[in-house]
Amino acid sequence: MTPASLAIVIPAWKPDFFAEALESIARQTNQDFHVYIGDDNGSPLLRGIAADKLAGLPYTYQRFEKNMGGSDLVGHWQRCLAMVGTEEWIWLFSDDDVMDPHCVEAFHQARSRQDADLYRFEIEVITSIPNCPTFPSCAIGRTSPSSSKDGWSTGIPAS
């Protein structure tokens, strides 16, 4: 089996929309990816949700003993990124987002046509909690290829 070229990294803590996030990944039309879940010592439900929703897909689950996100969110992201294996590309994904079923496919198509170091997905808030003082942490978003001419918004061009 050829190693995946895309690492989907999920810093996880809360189970609220986690099942929906993982279901959206499992529904991808192109499954050239490996999922890495870094559990920030959150809900004990996370491991079971991951096992159920990602059954049959390549994934790595790490539960960290110390919660970092409450005091050093970037530090938690960094330790999640350190889990990545040999994949060429990294997609930092949220535990409360969902992706369009064609996102991974569109990503691979775009990178075959465009030489860039960074690709950005369009985001659409699909659910939010009223009166949330910490928006967007109380929202679930949908990730999809952009409506631009080529279907992508690119960031930093490759040098």
C-alpha positions in Angstrom: 0.0 0.0 0.0 1.3 3.4 -1.0 1.7 5.9 1.9 -0.9 8.7 1.9 0.2 12.1 0.6 -2.1 14.1 2.8 -2.2 14.2 6.6 -5.5 15.4 8.1 -4.7 16.5 11.6 -7.5 17.0 14.1 -6.7 18.6 17.5 -9.7 17.3 19.4 -11.2 18.1 22.8 -15.0 18.1 22.6 -17.3 15.5 21.2 -20.2 17.9 20.3 -19.7 17.7 16.5 -16.8 15.2 16.4 -18.9 12.4 14.9 -20.1 14.7 12.1 -16.5 15.9 11.4 -15.2 12.3 11.1 -18.2 11.1 9.1 -17.5 13.9 6.5 -13.9 12.7 6.3 -15.0 9.0 5.9 -17.3 10.1 3.0 -14.4 11.6 0.9 -14.5 10.5 -2.8 -10.6 10.4 -2.7 -9.2 8.7 0.3 -5.6 9.4 -0.2 -5.1 10.6 3.4 -4.2 9.5 6.9 -6.1 11.0 9.8 -4.2 12.0 13.0 -6.3 12.8 16.1 -4.6 14.5 19.0 -7.0 14.2 22.0 -6.3 17.1 24.4 -7.4 15.0 27.4 -10.9 15.8 26.5 -14.1 13.8 26.6 -13.5 10.0 27.1 -16.1 9.6 24.2 -13.6 10.8 21.6 -11.7 7.5 21.2 -14.9 5.5 20.6 -16.3 8.0 18.2 -13.0 7.8 16.2 -13.0 4.0 16.2 -16.6 3.9 15.0 -16.5 6.6 12.3 -13.0 5.9 10.9 -13.3 2.1 10.9 -11.4 0.8 7.8 -9.5 4.1 7.2 -5.9 4.8 8.2 -5.8 6.9 11.4 -3.7 7.5 14.4 -5.2 8.4 17.7 -3.2 9.9 20.6 -4.7 10.9 23.9 -2.4 13.3 25.7 -2.3 13.1 29.5 -2.1 16.9 29.9 -4.7 19.3 28.6 -2.8 22.1 26.8 -5.5 23.8 24.8 -6.9 25.7 27.7 -3.6 27.5 28.3 -1.6 27.0 25.1 -3.7 26.2 22.1 -0.8 26.6 19.7 1.2 24.2 21.8 -1.5 21.6 21.5 -1.6 22.1 17.7 2.2 21.7 17.5 2.1 18.4 19.4 -0.6 17.2 17.1 1.5 18.2 14.0 4.4 16.3 15.5 2.3 13.1 15.1 2.4 13.3 11.3 4.3 10.6 9.5 5.7 10.9 6.0 2.8 12.7 4.3 3.8 15.6 2.0 0.8 17.8 2.8 -0.9 18.7 6.2 -4.5 19.8 6.6 -5.2 21.1 10.1 -8.9 20.3 10.6 -11.2 21.2 13.5 -13.2 18.7 15.6 -16.3 20.7 14.9 -16.1 21.2 11.1 -17.4 19.1 8.2 -15.9 18.9 4.7 -17.7 18.6 1.4 -17.4 15.0 0.1 -15.1 16.2 -2.7 -12.7 18.3 -0.7 -9.8 15.8 -0.7 -10.3 15.0 -4.4 -10.4 18.8 -5.3 -7.3 19.4 -3.2 -5.3 16.7 -5.1 -6.6 17.9 -8.5 -5.6 21.5 -7.6 -2.1 20.6 -6.5 -1.6 18.7 -9.8 -2.5 21.9 -11.7 -1.0 24.6 -9.4 2.4 24.9 -7.8 1.6 26.4 -4.4 2.8 25.9 -0.9 -0.5 26.6 0.7 -4.1 25.9 -0.2 -7.1 27.5 1.6 -10.6 26.1 1.8 -13.7 28.2 1.8 -15.6 28.1 5.1 -19.3 28.4 5.7 -20.8 28.5 9.2 -23.7 26.1 9.1 -24.6 26.0 12.8 -23.9 28.3 15.7 -25.0 28.5 19.3 -26.9 31.7 20.0 -25.2 34.2 22.3 -21.9 32.4 22.2 -19.2 34.7 23.8 -16.4 32.9 22.0 -17.5 32.6 18.4 -16.4 30.7 16.4 -15.8 28.0 19.0 -19.5 27.6 19.3 -20.0 27.0 15.6 -19.7 24.2 13.2 -18.4 25.0 9.7 -18.5 23.4 6.3 -15.3 23.3 4.3 -15.5 23.2 0.5 -13.6 24.1 -2.6 -14.1 27.8 -3.3 -16.3 29.1 -6.0 -13.3 30.8 -7.8 -12.6 30.0 -11.4 -10.3 27.1 -10.7 -12.2 25.9 -7.6 -9.5 26.9 -5.2 -8.0 29.8 -3.3 -4.3 29.4 -3.2 -2.0 31.1 -0.7 1.7 31.2 -0.8 3.1 30.3 -4.2 5.9 27.8 -4.3 9.3 29.4 -4.7 
